[in-house]
């Protein structure tokens, strides 16, 4: 009924999820038609919970989100009936981005006039700010919050720095766990053995794709890698397709590849993208990934005639010091 009311008011680009919550399939479908969406769920508790969930889903598919903040009405239908189409248009123009939406919720949760409330508000706000990739945008919110609560911006930055360090530690721990998973799977795929004998290389290929999907601004104007330098044909194809979209100025998302990949390939790629990748130091991380990929591509070209099974066995033997060999270093 909300969508019908919005269309009758002259806004003909509204759609309804027709369910209790937005699904990932719906978000991928919408991403093919729009680069930005305005969420207009009900202003009650379930509607706000659905809004937060939808923001995360749209972020995964690369669609920018803003949130309609309605006062004096529970939903768009009621708002339009009470205040008219012009007020609703103004509401759309002033819709909040996800950070502003979360901050407005925090203001209703914590009493910042009290010391405990101010501390609680700042802890939650710093978590939000730590997730902002753009340094200018992050600085704007830090300054705004510092002025609002009459505290030093340096205190907020120190808290964010602590959060960044914890996140970095968590990611390193997760990467070690991922390495162990890779090791456990090495014997399961002979046709992929050569790539799996060098886990650092495999992780570098996946890291390049994650950076390209999460923060394409760290990439230079020219392609830093060639498709054939990837040891995984799938990741090489995905990289080439994403780079083509990047150069054409199209939004990057794995959903845009659904017509090119099988269901199994999409599932594998989704798993790759969902692994943690910190946007902090993205340019340096990209340089490291590219260096590793190029080095290994050169080795692979030089040793094209080598049996991968034999090479892996020899590498393992030398590492362990078997066969009469001993590494004093």
JOCOR-V67176 format. One record per run of one state. SS is the DSSP state (H for helix, E for strand, L for the rest). FROM is the first residue (numbers start at 0). TO is the last residue. If there is no record, write none. Layout:
SS/FROM/TO ; SS/FROM/TO
//
This chain:
L/0/0 ; H/1/7 ; L/8/22 ; H/23/30 ; L/31/34 ; E/35/38 ; L/39/43 ; H/44/59 ; L/60/62 ; E/63/66 ; L/67/74 ; H/75/82 ; L/83/83 ; H/84/92 ; L/93/94 ; E/95/96 ; H/97/108 ; L/109/113 ; H/114/129 ; L/130/133 ; H/134/148 ; L/149/151 ; H/152/187 ; L/188/188 ; H/189/195 ; L/196/197 ; H/198/213 ; L/214/214 ; H/215/217 ; L/218/225 ; H/226/228 ; L/229/231 ; H/232/247 ; L/248/252 ; H/253/256 ; L/257/261 ; H/262/273 ; L/274/280 ; H/281/301 ; L/302/306 ; H/307/319 ; L/320/328
//
